[in-house]
């Protein structure tokens, strides 16, 4: 019996030294970064809305998870909300709604947005029932084959395609699919009304 106990004691490994602990921590960090970083780069990323350019759809403090994968396999649709790199300064991310699609002509006059395309040569009025803050001004733009016309839902506060022009598809990061924070506003964001930690300027008008 004593011989069996001695045998078991000899099989118990010695305590791991500080070098072993550091090694285990290093391995854990490498594995974690190997999983988390690719996920954030290619699949999903968190963003925080700061400002009013998308009121009332998105408000300051809304914490969004942005799907970065879908638009690798599909194209954005009209009325979809997208997160993208600001073309004139790609260190900044904006959130806006797609109004005009590639190849279309977008006209804004008296707070009415009209789109002309091959299917509608006489044009049609884009639904603006979600817009509660209108703005004055007239704009017209013919979009190239890879360009989108984007506007903020709060037209008086939004710095969008009216000021800096169309958005090329290469700048689109993805679409928000989950709202994690924002008092009373937690939930899944229905498509199409409906990404490191980033802040989306929501009151970005210059």
Secondary structure, 3 states (H helix, E strand, C coil): CHHHHHHHHHHCCCCCCHHHHHHHHHHHHHHHHHHHHHHHHHCEEEEEEECCCCCCCCCCCCEEEEECCHHHCCCCCCCCEEEEECCCCCCCEEEEEEEECCCCEEEEECCEEEEECCCCCCCEECCCCCCCECCCCCEEEECCCCEEEEECCECCCCCCHHHHCCEEHHHEEEEEEEEEECCCCCEECCCCCCCCCEEEECCCCC
